[in-house]
Amino acid sequence: PIPPLSEERRKDLVKLSKKYGEETKVQIRGFRREGNDELKHLHKESSLTEDTQHRLEAEIQKLTDKFIQAVDDFTKKKEEEILAI
């Protein structure tokens, strides 16, 4: 049998889940940066118009916001789950 978690251990697990959530958000932002850099590169090569570049950057930002919100929601849900007795 596994003993129930102490309050201190629960708080440690919440900190750990927040840390992993933040690391995930940093990775998502890194993918956004890579995508935007690729768009700038294609614009310099004249493969994309400036309007298309800005439209695609806005789309990348929408996706970034969507996934960061999903990570925040999941982290909050997991925090509530861990703290529940």
Secondary structure, 3 states (H helix, E strand, C coil): CCCCCCHHHHHHHHHHHHHHHHHHHHHHHHHHHHHHHHHHHHHHCCCCCHHHHHHHHHHHHHHHHHHHHHHHHHHHHHHHHHHCC
